[in-house]
């Protein structure tokens, strides 16, 4: 075979061979592929990239506004804290004057002193309640011991039963007194730690507003005769805030005084009647006191044994008979 024939046969074989694109798109078995032959596949509608030009600009502007608002609030807080701290320091050093409402300041000091004293009374009353509760528990256990011995000692059964009944009666009276004391303690705790504390919270806000107002007022005095408009506006705003809290504090102090007198009048009468009736052994007066003030948790009164006799059988004499 000549060289020209061999080259021609090679060209014919290449003509019979399928193109490279078709062979790459066919499957090994010879069937045509079902996939598209294009190399650039379009995005499905669900996966199309969103247009973030407008939304992104709006989100960025919102973030910038929020950030600037926070920065501005932190700046105002820092300036106000610095001025108030400076004002308090100058007041202690005697370099600055303070706005004083003499009548209101006296009422506030009296309220704080009253709260301290009421807290002391509450602490002592709680200690008394705990001691009486321990005594009542001991009396209950002693009554049970007497009742158990009455079953095991027939010769002393009546005496043990009388003492057991006495201890049970003392236990019931003690529980009645404890109910009255718990009622007294709860009312005093509410008055001292909730009602008074609510008024003192308003007073602390009033005192903070007073310091802020005095700080800006001192700045006005130090600025000379040409204060800026912003300083005047701040002084007016803090002055209104201070006067509003001053009026609120005065109203709350008046209402607290009326409520305190009403509550303590009732609770002190209950405390006196219940304690005096208990320690004098007057069960009727003790029951009447707790019923009159509607004290919850009072045990029911009932007698399980006959009352203790007023006279006892004399014991036989052990002395020797006299001789004539």
Secondary structure, DSSP 8 states (H G I E B T S, - for coil): --HHHHHHHHHHHHHHS--HHHHHTB-TTS-B-SS-S-S-----GGG-----HHHHHHHHHHHHHHHHHHHHHHHHHHHHHHHHHHHHHHHHHTSS-----HHHHHHHHHHHHHHHHHHHHHHHHHHHHHHHHHHHHHHHHHHHHHHHHHHH-GGGHHHHHHHHHHHHHHHHHHHHHHHHHHHHHHHHHHIIIIIHHHHHHHHHHHHHHHHHHHHHHHHHHHH-S---HHHHHHHHHHHHHHHHHHHHHHHHHHHHHHHHHHHHHHHHHHHHHHHHHHHTT-HHHHHHHHHHTT-SS------SS----SS-------S-----
